[in-house]
Amino acid sequence: MHPEWFLCFFEGSTGRISDGRVIVYCSAEYAGLLPLILPFLQPYPKFIHGANFASGGAGVLTETNQGLVVDLQTQLKYFEEVQKLLITELGEAQAKALISEAVY
């Protein structure tokens, strides 16, 4: 085991399944993509820097931990909502350009 797995990355509770650094944070930091991307379900988020749809314990199949996690189909619906919101905020051309630069 790696000792850094047990370190708290944030100053306080994040409301996430883990307060530690996960691979997404390491990848974002390496790529210079900070600030950290807020969860989609965060109250009043701005999606200019992206959206995090992840749900701990979710699987590809809707039946995986059904009722306990946000399944992949729902995550894809959330992504479509973000696309629509960005088009409304930025206009279609700028929103498409922003989305085309996203890391998936």
Distance bins in CASP14 RR format, pairs under 12 A and 6 or more apart:
PFRMAT RR
TARGET T0000
AUTHOR 0000-0000-0000
RMODE 2
METHOD distances of the structure
MODEL  1
2 20 0 0 0 0 0 1 0 0 0 0 0
2 21 0 0 0 0 0 1 0 0 0 0 0
2 26 0 0 0 0 0 1 0 0 0 0 0
4 20 0 0 0 0 1 0 0 0 0 0 0
4 21 1 0 0 1 0 0 0 0 0 0 0
4 22 0 0 0 0 0 1 0 0 0 0 0
4 25 0 0 0 0 0 1 0 0 0 0 0
4 26 0 0 0 0 1 0 0 0 0 0 0
5 18 0 0 0 0 1 0 0 0 0 0 0
5 19 0 0 0 0 0 1 0 0 0 0 0
5 20 1 0 0 1 0 0 0 0 0 0 0
5 21 0 0 0 0 1 0 0 0 0 0 0
5 22 0 0 0 0 1 0 0 0 0 0 0
5 23 0 0 0 0 0 1 0 0 0 0 0
5 26 0 0 0 0 0 1 0 0 0 0 0
6 18 0 0 0 0 0 1 0 0 0 0 0
6 19 0 0 0 0 0 1 0 0 0 0 0
6 20 0 0 0 0 1 0 0 0 0 0 0
6 21 0 0 0 0 0 1 0 0 0 0 0
7 18 0 0 0 0 0 1 0 0 0 0 0
7 19 0 0 0 0 1 0 0 0 0 0 0
7 20 1 0 0 1 0 0 0 0 0 0 0
7 21 1 0 0 1 0 0 0 0 0 0 0
7 25 0 0 0 0 0 1 0 0 0 0 0
8 14 0 0 0 0 1 0 0 0 0 0 0
8 16 0 0 0 0 0 1 0 0 0 0 0
8 18 0 0 0 0 1 0 0 0 0 0 0
8 19 1 0 1 0 0 0 0 0 0 0 0
8 20 1 0 0 1 0 0 0 0 0 0 0
8 21 0 0 0 0 1 0 0 0 0 0 0
9 16 0 0 0 0 0 1 0 0 0 0 0
9 18 0 0 0 0 1 0 0 0 0 0 0
9 19 1 0 0 1 0 0 0 0 0 0 0
9 20 1 0 1 0 0 0 0 0 0 0 0
9 21 1 0 1 0 0 0 0 0 0 0 0
9 22 0 0 0 0 1 0 0 0 0 0 0
9 24 0 0 0 0 0 1 0 0 0 0 0
9 25 1 0 0 1 0 0 0 0 0 0 0
9 26 0 0 0 0 0 1 0 0 0 0 0
9 28 0 0 0 0 0 1 0 0 0 0 0
9 29 0 0 0 0 0 1 0 0 0 0 0
9 36 0 0 0 0 1 0 0 0 0 0 0
10 16 0 0 0 0 1 0 0 0 0 0 0
10 18 0 0 0 0 1 0 0 0 0 0 0
10 19 1 0 1 0 0 0 0 0 0 0 0
10 20 1 0 0 1 0 0 0 0 0 0 0
10 21 0 0 0 0 1 0 0 0 0 0 0
10 22 0 0 0 0 0 1 0 0 0 0 0
10 25 0 0 0 0 1 0 0 0 0 0 0
10 36 0 0 0 0 1 0 0 0 0 0 0
11 19 0 0 0 0 1 0 0 0 0 0 0
11 20 0 0 0 0 0 1 0 0 0 0 0
12 19 1 0 0 1 0 0 0 0 0 0 0
12 20 0 0 0 0 0 1 0 0 0 0 0
13 19 1 0 0 1 0 0 0 0 0 0 0
13 20 0 0 0 0 0 1 0 0 0 0 0
14 20 0 0 0 0 1 0 0 0 0 0 0
14 21 0 0 0 0 0 1 0 0 0 0 0
14 22 0 0 0 0 0 1 0 0 0 0 0
14 25 0 0 0 0 0 1 0 0 0 0 0
14 36 0 0 0 0 1 0 0 0 0 0 0
14 38 0 0 0 0 1 0 0 0 0 0 0
14 39 0 0 0 0 1 0 0 0 0 0 0
14 42 0 0 0 0 0 1 0 0 0 0 0
14 52 0 0 0 0 0 1 0 0 0 0 0
15 38 0 0 0 0 0 1 0 0 0 0 0
15 39 0 0 0 0 1 0 0 0 0 0 0
15 41 0 0 0 0 0 1 0 0 0 0 0
15 42 0 0 0 0 1 0 0 0 0 0 0
15 56 0 0 0 0 0 1 0 0 0 0 0
16 22 0 0 0 0 1 0 0 0 0 0 0
16 24 0 0 0 0 0 1 0 0 0 0 0
16 25 0 0 0 0 0 1 0 0 0 0 0
16 36 0 0 0 0 0 1 0 0 0 0 0
16 37 0 0 0 0 0 1 0 0 0 0 0
16 38 0 0 0 0 0 1 0 0 0 0 0
16 39 1 0 0 1 0 0 0 0 0 0 0
16 41 0 0 0 0 0 1 0 0 0 0 0
16 42 0 0 0 0 0 1 0 0 0 0 0
16 52 0 0 0 0 1 0 0 0 0 0 0
16 54 0 0 0 0 1 0 0 0 0 0 0
16 55 0 0 0 0 1 0 0 0 0 0 0
16 56 0 0 0 0 1 0 0 0 0 0 0
17 39 0 0 0 0 0 1 0 0 0 0 0
17 54 0 0 0 0 1 0 0 0 0 0 0
17 55 0 0 0 0 1 0 0 0 0 0 0
17 56 1 0 1 0 0 0 0 0 0 0 0
17 57 1 0 0 1 0 0 0 0 0 0 0
17 58 0 0 0 0 0 1 0 0 0 0 0
17 65 0 0 0 0 0 1 0 0 0 0 0
17 68 0 0 0 0 0 1 0 0 0 0 0
17 69 0 0 0 0 1 0 0 0 0 0 0
17 70 0 0 0 0 0 1 0 0 0 0 0
18 24 0 0 0 0 0 1 0 0 0 0 0
18 25 0 0 0 0 0 1 0 0 0 0 0
18 54 0 0 0 0 0 1 0 0 0 0 0
18 56 0 0 0 0 1 0 0 0 0 0 0
18 57 0 0 0 0 0 1 0 0 0 0 0
19 25 0 0 0 0 0 1 0 0 0 0 0
20 26 0 0 0 0 0 1 0 0 0 0 0
20 36 0 0 0 0 0 1 0 0 0 0 0
21 27 0 0 0 0 0 1 0 0 0 0 0
21 28 0 0 0 0 0 1 0 0 0 0 0
21 29 0 0 0 0 1 0 0 0 0 0 0
21 30 0 0 0 0 0 1 0 0 0 0 0
21 36 0 0 0 0 1 0 0 0 0 0 0
22 28 0 0 0 0 0 1 0 0 0 0 0
22 29 0 0 0 0 0 1 0 0 0 0 0
22 36 0 0 0 0 0 1 0 0 0 0 0
22 37 0 0 0 0 0 1 0 0 0 0 0
22 52 0 0 0 0 0 1 0 0 0 0 0
22 54 0 0 0 0 1 0 0 0 0 0 0
22 56 0 0 0 0 1 0 0 0 0 0 0
23 29 0 0 0 0 0 1 0 0 0 0 0
23 30 0 0 0 0 0 1 0 0 0 0 0
23 54 0 0 0 0 0 1 0 0 0 0 0
24 30 0 0 0 0 0 1 0 0 0 0 0
24 31 0 0 0 0 0 1 0 0 0 0 0
24 33 0 0 0 0 1 0 0 0 0 0 0
24 34 0 0 0 0 0 1 0 0 0 0 0
24 36 0 0 0 0 1 0 0 0 0 0 0
24 37 1 0 0 1 0 0 0 0 0 0 0
24 39 0 0 0 0 0 1 0 0 0 0 0
24 50 0 0 0 0 0 1 0 0 0 0 0
24 52 1 0 0 1 0 0 0 0 0 0 0
24 53 0 0 0 0 0 1 0 0 0 0 0
24 54 1 0 0 1 0 0 0 0 0 0 0
24 56 0 0 0 0 0 1 0 0 0 0 0
24 103 0 0 0 0 1 0 0 0 0 0 0
24 104 0 0 0 0 0 1 0 0 0 0 0
25 31 0 0 0 0 0 1 0 0 0 0 0
25 32 0 0 0 0 0 1 0 0 0 0 0
25 33 0 0 0 0 1 0 0 0 0 0 0
25 34 0 0 0 0 1 0 0 0 0 0 0
25 35 0 0 0 0 0 1 0 0 0 0 0
25 36 1 0 0 1 0 0 0 0 0 0 0
25 37 0 0 0 0 1 0 0 0 0 0 0
25 52 0 0 0 0 0 1 0 0 0 0 0
25 54 0 0 0 0 0 1 0 0 0 0 0
26 32 0 0 0 0 0 1 0 0 0 0 0
26 33 0 0 0 0 0 1 0 0 0 0 0
26 34 0 0 0 0 0 1 0 0 0 0 0
26 36 0 0 0 0 0 1 0 0 0 0 0
27 33 1 0 0 1 0 0 0 0 0 0 0
27 34 0 0 0 0 0 1 0 0 0 0 0
27 36 0 0 0 0 0 1 0 0 0 0 0
27 37 0 0 0 0 0 1 0 0 0 0 0
27 103 1 0 0 1 0 0 0 0 0 0 0
27 104 0 0 0 0 0 1 0 0 0 0 0
28 34 1 0 0 1 0 0 0 0 0 0 0
28 35 0 0 0 0 1 0 0 0 0 0 0
28 36 1 0 0 1 0 0 0 0 0 0 0
28 37 1 0 0 1 0 0 0 0 0 0 0
28 49 0 0 0 0 0 1 0 0 0 0 0
28 50 0 0 0 0 0 1 0 0 0 0 0
28 52 0 0 0 0 0 1 0 0 0 0 0
28 102 0 0 0 0 0 1 0 0 0 0 0
28 103 1 0 0 1 0 0 0 0 0 0 0
29 35 0 0 0 0 0 1 0 0 0 0 0
29 36 0 0 0 0 1 0 0 0 0 0 0
29 37 0 0 0 0 0 1 0 0 0 0 0
30 103 0 0 0 0 0 1 0 0 0 0 0
31 37 0 0 0 0 0 1 0 0 0 0 0
31 101 0 0 0 0 0 1 0 0 0 0 0
31 102 0 0 0 0 0 1 0 0 0 0 0
31 103 1 0 0 1 0 0 0 0 0 0 0
32 49 0 0 0 0 0 1 0 0 0 0 0
32 103 0 0 0 0 0 1 0 0 0 0 0
33 49 0 0 0 0 1 0 0 0 0 0 0
33 50 0 0 0 0 1 0 0 0 0 0 0
33 52 0 0 0 0 0 1 0 0 0 0 0
33 101 0 0 0 0 0 1 0 0 0 0 0
33 102 0 0 0 0 1 0 0 0 0 0 0
33 103 1 0 0 1 0 0 0 0 0 0 0
34 49 0 0 0 0 1 0 0 0 0 0 0
34 50 0 0 0 0 0 1 0 0 0 0 0
35 45 0 0 0 0 0 1 0 0 0 0 0
35 46 0 0 0 0 0 1 0 0 0 0 0
35 48 0 0 0 0 0 1 0 0 0 0 0
35 49 1 0 0 1 0 0 0 0 0 0 0
35 50 0 0 0 0 1 0 0 0 0 0 0
35 52 0 0 0 0 0 1 0 0 0 0 0
36 42 0 0 0 0 0 1 0 0 0 0 0
36 49 0 0 0 0 1 0 0 0 0 0 0
36 50 0 0 0 0 0 1 0 0 0 0 0
36 51 0 0 0 0 0 1 0 0 0 0 0
36 52 0 0 0 0 1 0 0 0 0 0 0
37 45 0 0 0 0 1 0 0 0 0 0 0
37 46 0 0 0 0 0 1 0 0 0 0 0
37 47 0 0 0 0 1 0 0 0 0 0 0
37 48 0 0 0 0 0 1 0 0 0 0 0
37 49 1 0 0 1 0 0 0 0 0 0 0
37 50 1 0 1 0 0 0 0 0 0 0 0
37 51 1 0 0 1 0 0 0 0 0 0 0
37 52 1 0 1 0 0 0 0 0 0 0 0
37 53 0 0 0 0 1 0 0 0 0 0 0
37 54 0 0 0 0 1 0 0 0 0 0 0
37 82 0 0 0 0 0 1 0 0 0 0 0
37 102 0 0 0 0 0 1 0 0 0 0 0
37 103 0 0 0 0 1 0 0 0 0 0 0
38 44 0 0 0 0 1 0 0 0 0 0 0
38 45 1 0 1 0 0 0 0 0 0 0 0
38 46 0 0 0 0 1 0 0 0 0 0 0
38 47 0 0 0 0 1 0 0 0 0 0 0
38 48 0 0 0 0 0 1 0 0 0 0 0
38 49 1 0 0 1 0 0 0 0 0 0 0
38 50 1 0 0 1 0 0 0 0 0 0 0
38 51 1 0 0 1 0 0 0 0 0 0 0
38 52 1 0 0 1 0 0 0 0 0 0 0
38 53 0 0 0 0 0 1 0 0 0 0 0
38 54 0 0 0 0 0 1 0 0 0 0 0
38 82 0 0 0 0 0 1 0 0 0 0 0
39 45 1 0 0 1 0 0 0 0 0 0 0
39 47 0 0 0 0 0 1 0 0 0 0 0
39 50 0 0 0 0 0 1 0 0 0 0 0
39 51 1 0 0 1 0 0 0 0 0 0 0
39 52 1 0 1 0 0 0 0 0 0 0 0
39 53 0 0 0 0 1 0 0 0 0 0 0
39 54 1 0 0 1 0 0 0 0 0 0 0
39 55 0 0 0 0 1 0 0 0 0 0 0
39 56 0 0 0 0 0 1 0 0 0 0 0
39 70 0 0 0 0 1 0 0 0 0 0 0
39 75 0 0 0 0 0 1 0 0 0 0 0
39 78 0 0 0 0 0 1 0 0 0 0 0
39 82 0 0 0 0 0 1 0 0 0 0 0
40 46 0 0 0 0 0 1 0 0 0 0 0
40 47 0 0 0 0 1 0 0 0 0 0 0
40 50 0 0 0 0 1 0 0 0 0 0 0
40 51 1 0 1 0 0 0 0 0 0 0 0
40 52 1 0 0 1 0 0 0 0 0 0 0
40 53 1 0 1 0 0 0 0 0 0 0 0
40 54 0 0 0 0 1 0 0 0 0 0 0
40 55 0 0 0 0 1 0 0 0 0 0 0
40 70 0 0 0 0 1 0 0 0 0 0 0
40 74 0 0 0 0 1 0 0 0 0 0 0
40 75 0 0 0 0 1 0 0 0 0 0 0
40 76 0 0 0 0 0 1 0 0 0 0 0
40 77 0 0 0 0 0 1 0 0 0 0 0
40 78 1 0 1 0 0 0 0 0 0 0 0
40 79 0 0 0 0 1 0 0 0 0 0 0
40 80 0 0 0 0 0 1 0 0 0 0 0
40 81 0 0 0 0 1 0 0 0 0 0 0
40 82 1 0 0 1 0 0 0 0 0 0 0
40 85 0 0 0 0 0 1 0 0 0 0 0
41 51 0 0 0 0 1 0 0 0 0 0 0
41 52 0 0 0 0 1 0 0 0 0 0 0
41 53 0 0 0 0 1 0 0 0 0 0 0
41 54 0 0 0 0 0 1 0 0 0 0 0
41 55 0 0 0 0 1 0 0 0 0 0 0
41 70 1 0 0 1 0 0 0 0 0 0 0
41 74 0 0 0 0 0 1 0 0 0 0 0
41 75 0 0 0 0 0 1 0 0 0 0 0
41 78 0 0 0 0 1 0 0 0 0 0 0
41 81 0 0 0 0 0 1 0 0 0 0 0
41 82 0 0 0 0 0 1 0 0 0 0 0
42 49 0 0 0 0 0 1 0 0 0 0 0
42 50 0 0 0 0 0 1 0 0 0 0 0
42 51 0 0 0 0 1 0 0 0 0 0 0
42 52 0 0 0 0 1 0 0 0 0 0 0
42 53 0 0 0 0 0 1 0 0 0 0 0
42 78 0 0 0 0 0 1 0 0 0 0 0
44 85 0 0 0 0 0 1 0 0 0 0 0
45 51 1 0 0 1 0 0 0 0 0 0 0
45 52 0 0 0 0 1 0 0 0 0 0 0
45 53 0 0 0 0 0 1 0 0 0 0 0
45 78 0 0 0 0 0 1 0 0 0 0 0
45 81 0 0 0 0 0 1 0 0 0 0 0
45 82 0 0 0 0 1 0 0 0 0 0 0
45 85 0 0 0 0 1 0 0 0 0 0 0
45 86 0 0 0 0 0 1 0 0 0 0 0
46 82 0 0 0 0 0 1 0 0 0 0 0
46 85 0 0 0 0 1 0 0 0 0 0 0
46 86 0 0 0 0 0 1 0 0 0 0 0
46 89 0 0 0 0 1 0 0 0 0 0 0
46 90 0 0 0 0 0 1 0 0 0 0 0
47 53 0 0 0 0 0 1 0 0 0 0 0
47 78 0 0 0 0 0 1 0 0 0 0 0
47 79 0 0 0 0 0 1 0 0 0 0 0
47 81 0 0 0 0 1 0 0 0 0 0 0
47 82 1 0 1 0 0 0 0 0 0 0 0
47 83 0 0 0 0 1 0 0 0 0 0 0
47 84 0 0 0 0 0 1 0 0 0 0 0
47 85 1 0 0 1 0 0 0 0 0 0 0
47 86 1 0 0 1 0 0 0 0 0 0 0
47 87 0 0 0 0 0 1 0 0 0 0 0
47 88 0 0 0 0 0 1 0 0 0 0 0
47 89 0 0 0 0 1 0 0 0 0 0 0
47 90 0 0 0 0 1 0 0 0 0 0 0
47 95 0 0 0 0 1 0 0 0 0 0 0
47 98 0 0 0 0 1 0 0 0 0 0 0
47 99 0 0 0 0 1 0 0 0 0 0 0
47 102 0 0 0 0 0 1 0 0 0 0 0
48 82 0 0 0 0 0 1 0 0 0 0 0
48 85 0 0 0 0 0 1 0 0 0 0 0
48 86 0 0 0 0 1 0 0 0 0 0 0
48 89 0 0 0 0 1 0 0 0 0 0 0
48 90 0 0 0 0 1 0 0 0 0 0 0
48 94 0 0 0 0 0 1 0 0 0 0 0
48 95 0 0 0 0 0 1 0 0 0 0 0
48 98 1 0 0 1 0 0 0 0 0 0 0
48 99 0 0 0 0 0 1 0 0 0 0 0
48 101 0 0 0 0 0 1 0 0 0 0 0
48 102 0 0 0 0 0 1 0 0 0 0 0
49 82 0 0 0 0 0 1 0 0 0 0 0
49 86 0 0 0 0 0 1 0 0 0 0 0
49 98 0 0 0 0 1 0 0 0 0 0 0
49 101 0 0 0 0 0 1 0 0 0 0 0
49 102 0 0 0 0 0 1 0 0 0 0 0
49 103 0 0 0 0 0 1 0 0 0 0 0
50 78 0 0 0 0 0 1 0 0 0 0 0
50 79 0 0 0 0 0 1 0 0 0 0 0
50 82 1 0 0 1 0 0 0 0 0 0 0
50 83 0 0 0 0 0 1 0 0 0 0 0
50 85 0 0 0 0 0 1 0 0 0 0 0
50 86 0 0 0 0 1 0 0 0 0 0 0
50 95 0 0 0 0 0 1 0 0 0 0 0
50 98 0 0 0 0 1 0 0 0 0 0 0
50 99 0 0 0 0 1 0 0 0 0 0 0
50 101 0 0 0 0 0 1 0 0 0 0 0
50 102 1 0 0 1 0 0 0 0 0 0 0
50 103 0 0 0 0 1 0 0 0 0 0 0
50 104 0 0 0 0 0 1 0 0 0 0 0
51 75 0 0 0 0 1 0 0 0 0 0 0
51 78 1 0 0 1 0 0 0 0 0 0 0
51 79 1 0 0 1 0 0 0 0 0 0 0
51 80 0 0 0 0 0 1 0 0 0 0 0
51 81 0 0 0 0 1 0 0 0 0 0 0
51 82 1 0 1 0 0 0 0 0 0 0 0
51 83 0 0 0 0 0 1 0 0 0 0 0
51 85 0 0 0 0 1 0 0 0 0 0 0
51 86 0 0 0 0 1 0 0 0 0 0 0
51 98 0 0 0 0 0 1 0 0 0 0 0
51 99 0 0 0 0 0 1 0 0 0 0 0
51 102 0 0 0 0 1 0 0 0 0 0 0
51 103 0 0 0 0 0 1 0 0 0 0 0
51 104 0 0 0 0 0 1 0 0 0 0 0
52 70 0 0 0 0 0 1 0 0 0 0 0
52 75 0 0 0 0 1 0 0 0 0 0 0
52 78 0 0 0 0 1 0 0 0 0 0 0
52 79 0 0 0 0 0 1 0 0 0 0 0
52 82 0 0 0 0 0 1 0 0 0 0 0
52 102 0 0 0 0 0 1 0 0 0 0 0
52 103 0 0 0 0 0 1 0 0 0 0 0
52 104 0 0 0 0 0 1 0 0 0 0 0
53 69 0 0 0 0 0 1 0 0 0 0 0
53 70 1 0 0 1 0 0 0 0 0 0 0
53 71 0 0 0 0 0 1 0 0 0 0 0
53 72 0 0 0 0 1 0 0 0 0 0 0
53 73 0 0 0 0 0 1 0 0 0 0 0
53 74 0 0 0 0 1 0 0 0 0 0 0
53 75 1 0 1 0 0 0 0 0 0 0 0
53 76 0 0 0 0 1 0 0 0 0 0 0
53 77 0 0 0 0 1 0 0 0 0 0 0
53 78 1 0 1 0 0 0 0 0 0 0 0
53 79 1 0 0 1 0 0 0 0 0 0 0
53 80 0 0 0 0 0 1 0 0 0 0 0
53 81 0 0 0 0 0 1 0 0 0 0 0
53 82 0 0 0 0 1 0 0 0 0 0 0
53 102 0 0 0 0 0 1 0 0 0 0 0
53 104 0 0 0 0 0 1 0 0 0 0 0
54 69 0 0 0 0 1 0 0 0 0 0 0
54 70 0 0 0 0 1 0 0 0 0 0 0
54 71 0 0 0 0 0 1 0 0 0 0 0
54 72 0 0 0 0 0 1 0 0 0 0 0
54 74 0 0 0 0 0 1 0 0 0 0 0
54 75 1 0 0 1 0 0 0 0 0 0 0
54 78 0 0 0 0 0 1 0 0 0 0 0
54 79 0 0 0 0 0 1 0 0 0 0 0
54 104 0 0 0 0 0 1 0 0 0 0 0
55 64 0 0 0 0 0 1 0 0 0 0 0
55 65 0 0 0 0 1 0 0 0 0 0 0
55 66 0 0 0 0 0 1 0 0 0 0 0
55 67 0 0 0 0 0 1 0 0 0 0 0
55 68 0 0 0 0 1 0 0 0 0 0 0
55 69 1 0 1 0 0 0 0 0 0 0 0
55 70 1 1 0 0 0 0 0 0 0 0 0
55 71 1 0 0 1 0 0 0 0 0 0 0
55 72 0 0 0 0 1 0 0 0 0 0 0
55 73 0 0 0 0 0 1 0 0 0 0 0
55 74 0 0 0 0 1 0 0 0 0 0 0
55 75 1 0 0 1 0 0 0 0 0 0 0
55 78 0 0 0 0 0 1 0 0 0 0 0
56 64 0 0 0 0 0 1 0 0 0 0 0
56 65 0 0 0 0 1 0 0 0 0 0 0
56 68 0 0 0 0 1 0 0 0 0 0 0
56 69 1 0 1 0 0 0 0 0 0 0 0
56 70 0 0 0 0 1 0 0 0 0 0 0
56 71 0 0 0 0 0 1 0 0 0 0 0
56 72 0 0 0 0 0 1 0 0 0 0 0
56 75 0 0 0 0 0 1 0 0 0 0 0
57 64 1 0 0 1 0 0 0 0 0 0 0
57 65 1 0 1 0 0 0 0 0 0 0 0
57 66 0 0 0 0 0 1 0 0 0 0 0
57 67 0 0 0 0 0 1 0 0 0 0 0
57 68 1 0 0 1 0 0 0 0 0 0 0
57 69 1 0 1 0 0 0 0 0 0 0 0
57 70 0 0 0 0 1 0 0 0 0 0 0
57 71 0 0 0 0 1 0 0 0 0 0 0
57 72 0 0 0 0 0 1 0 0 0 0 0
57 75 0 0 0 0 0 1 0 0 0 0 0
58 64 1 0 0 1 0 0 0 0 0 0 0
58 65 1 0 0 1 0 0 0 0 0 0 0
58 66 0 0 0 0 1 0 0 0 0 0 0
58 67 0 0 0 0 0 1 0 0 0 0 0
58 68 0 0 0 0 1 0 0 0 0 0 0
58 69 1 0 1 0 0 0 0 0 0 0 0
58 70 1 0 1 0 0 0 0 0 0 0 0
58 71 1 0 1 0 0 0 0 0 0 0 0
58 72 1 0 0 1 0 0 0 0 0 0 0
58 73 0 0 0 0 0 1 0 0 0 0 0
58 74 0 0 0 0 1 0 0 0 0 0 0
58 75 1 0 0 1 0 0 0 0 0 0 0
58 76 0 0 0 0 0 1 0 0 0 0 0
58 78 0 0 0 0 0 1 0 0 0 0 0
59 65 1 0 0 1 0 0 0 0 0 0 0
59 66 0 0 0 0 1 0 0 0 0 0 0
59 68 0 0 0 0 0 1 0 0 0 0 0
59 69 1 0 0 1 0 0 0 0 0 0 0
59 70 0 0 0 0 1 0 0 0 0 0 0
59 71 1 0 0 1 0 0 0 0 0 0 0
59 72 1 0 0 1 0 0 0 0 0 0 0
59 73 0 0 0 0 0 1 0 0 0 0 0
59 74 0 0 0 0 0 1 0 0 0 0 0
59 75 0 0 0 0 1 0 0 0 0 0 0
60 69 0 0 0 0 0 1 0 0 0 0 0
60 71 0 0 0 0 1 0 0 0 0 0 0
60 72 1 0 1 0 0 0 0 0 0 0 0
60 73 0 0 0 0 1 0 0 0 0 0 0
60 75 0 0 0 0 0 1 0 0 0 0 0
60 76 0 0 0 0 0 1 0 0 0 0 0
61 69 0 0 0 0 0 1 0 0 0 0 0
61 71 1 0 0 1 0 0 0 0 0 0 0
61 72 1 0 0 1 0 0 0 0 0 0 0
61 73 0 0 0 0 1 0 0 0 0 0 0
62 69 0 0 0 0 0 1 0 0 0 0 0
62 70 0 0 0 0 0 1 0 0 0 0 0
62 71 1 0 1 0 0 0 0 0 0 0 0
62 72 1 0 0 1 0 0 0 0 0 0 0
62 73 1 0 1 0 0 0 0 0 0 0 0
62 74 0 0 0 0 1 0 0 0 0 0 0
62 75 0 0 0 0 0 1 0 0 0 0 0
62 76 0 0 0 0 0 1 0 0 0 0 0
62 77 0 0 0 0 0 1 0 0 0 0 0
63 69 0 0 0 0 0 1 0 0 0 0 0
63 71 0 0 0 0 1 0 0 0 0 0 0
63 72 0 0 0 0 0 1 0 0 0 0 0
63 73 0 0 0 0 0 1 0 0 0 0 0
64 70 0 0 0 0 0 1 0 0 0 0 0
64 71 1 0 0 1 0 0 0 0 0 0 0
64 72 0 0 0 0 1 0 0 0 0 0 0
64 73 0 0 0 0 0 1 0 0 0 0 0
64 74 0 0 0 0 0 1 0 0 0 0 0
65 71 0 0 0 0 1 0 0 0 0 0 0
65 72 0 0 0 0 0 1 0 0 0 0 0
66 72 0 0 0 0 0 1 0 0 0 0 0
66 73 0 0 0 0 0 1 0 0 0 0 0
66 74 0 0 0 0 0 1 0 0 0 0 0
67 74 0 0 0 0 0 1 0 0 0 0 0
69 75 0 0 0 0 1 0 0 0 0 0 0
70 76 0 0 0 0 0 1 0 0 0 0 0
70 77 0 0 0 0 1 0 0 0 0 0 0
70 78 1 0 0 1 0 0 0 0 0 0 0
70 79 0 0 0 0 0 1 0 0 0 0 0
71 77 0 0 0 0 1 0 0 0 0 0 0
71 78 0 0 0 0 0 1 0 0 0 0 0
72 78 0 0 0 0 0 1 0 0 0 0 0
72 79 0 0 0 0 0 1 0 0 0 0 0
73 79 0 0 0 0 0 1 0 0 0 0 0
73 80 0 0 0 0 0 1 0 0 0 0 0
74 80 0 0 0 0 0 1 0 0 0 0 0
74 81 0 0 0 0 0 1 0 0 0 0 0
75 81 0 0 0 0 0 1 0 0 0 0 0
75 82 0 0 0 0 0 1 0 0 0 0 0
75 104 0 0 0 0 0 1 0 0 0 0 0
76 82 0 0 0 0 0 1 0 0 0 0 0
76 83 0 0 0 0 0 1 0 0 0 0 0
76 104 0 0 0 0 0 1 0 0 0 0 0
77 83 0 0 0 0 0 1 0 0 0 0 0
77 84 0 0 0 0 0 1 0 0 0 0 0
78 84 0 0 0 0 0 1 0 0 0 0 0
78 85 0 0 0 0 0 1 0 0 0 0 0
79 85 0 0 0 0 0 1 0 0 0 0 0
79 86 0 0 0 0 0 1 0 0 0 0 0
79 99 0 0 0 0 1 0 0 0 0 0 0
79 102 0 0 0 0 1 0 0 0 0 0 0
79 104 0 0 0 0 1 0 0 0 0 0 0
80 86 0 0 0 0 0 1 0 0 0 0 0
80 87 0 0 0 0 0 1 0 0 0 0 0
80 99 0 0 0 0 0 1 0 0 0 0 0
81 87 0 0 0 0 0 1 0 0 0 0 0
81 88 0 0 0 0 0 1 0 0 0 0 0
82 88 0 0 0 0 0 1 0 0 0 0 0
82 89 0 0 0 0 0 1 0 0 0 0 0
82 90 0 0 0 0 0 1 0 0 0 0 0
82 95 0 0 0 0 1 0 0 0 0 0 0
82 98 0 0 0 0 0 1 0 0 0 0 0
82 99 0 0 0 0 1 0 0 0 0 0 0
82 102 0 0 0 0 1 0 0 0 0 0 0
83 89 0 0 0 0 0 1 0 0 0 0 0
83 90 0 0 0 0 0 1 0 0 0 0 0
83 91 0 0 0 0 0 1 0 0 0 0 0
83 92 0 0 0 0 1 0 0 0 0 0 0
83 95 1 0 0 1 0 0 0 0 0 0 0
83 96 0 0 0 0 1 0 0 0 0 0 0
83 98 0 0 0 0 1 0 0 0 0 0 0
83 99 1 0 0 1 0 0 0 0 0 0 0
83 100 0 0 0 0 0 1 0 0 0 0 0
83 102 0 0 0 0 0 1 0 0 0 0 0
84 90 0 0 0 0 0 1 0 0 0 0 0
84 91 0 0 0 0 0 1 0 0 0 0 0
84 92 0 0 0 0 0 1 0 0 0 0 0
84 95 0 0 0 0 1 0 0 0 0 0 0
84 99 0 0 0 0 0 1 0 0 0 0 0
85 91 0 0 0 0 0 1 0 0 0 0 0
85 95 0 0 0 0 1 0 0 0 0 0 0
85 98 0 0 0 0 0 1 0 0 0 0 0
85 99 0 0 0 0 0 1 0 0 0 0 0
86 92 0 0 0 0 1 0 0 0 0 0 0
86 93 0 0 0 0 0 1 0 0 0 0 0
86 94 0 0 0 0 1 0 0 0 0 0 0
86 95 1 1 0 0 0 0 0 0 0 0 0
86 96 0 0 0 0 1 0 0 0 0 0 0
86 97 0 0 0 0 0 1 0 0 0 0 0
86 98 1 0 0 1 0 0 0 0 0 0 0
86 99 1 0 0 1 0 0 0 0 0 0 0
86 100 0 0 0 0 0 1 0 0 0 0 0
86 101 0 0 0 0 0 1 0 0 0 0 0
86 102 0 0 0 0 0 1 0 0 0 0 0
87 93 0 0 0 0 1 0 0 0 0 0 0
87 94 0 0 0 0 1 0 0 0 0 0 0
87 95 1 0 1 0 0 0 0 0 0 0 0
87 96 0 0 0 0 1 0 0 0 0 0 0
87 97 0 0 0 0 0 1 0 0 0 0 0
87 98 0 0 0 0 1 0 0 0 0 0 0
87 99 0 0 0 0 1 0 0 0 0 0 0
88 94 0 0 0 0 0 1 0 0 0 0 0
88 95 0 0 0 0 1 0 0 0 0 0 0
89 95 1 0 0 1 0 0 0 0 0 0 0
89 98 0 0 0 0 1 0 0 0 0 0 0
90 96 0 0 0 0 1 0 0 0 0 0 0
90 97 0 0 0 0 1 0 0 0 0 0 0
90 98 1 0 0 1 0 0 0 0 0 0 0
90 99 0 0 0 0 1 0 0 0 0 0 0
91 97 0 0 0 0 1 0 0 0 0 0 0
91 98 0 0 0 0 1 0 0 0 0 0 0
91 99 0 0 0 0 0 1 0 0 0 0 0
92 98 0 0 0 0 0 1 0 0 0 0 0
92 99 0 0 0 0 0 1 0 0 0 0 0
93 99 0 0 0 0 0 1 0 0 0 0 0
93 100 0 0 0 0 0 1 0 0 0 0 0
94 100 0 0 0 0 0 1 0 0 0 0 0
94 101 0 0 0 0 0 1 0 0 0 0 0
95 101 0 0 0 0 0 1 0 0 0 0 0
95 102 0 0 0 0 0 1 0 0 0 0 0
96 102 0 0 0 0 0 1 0 0 0 0 0
END
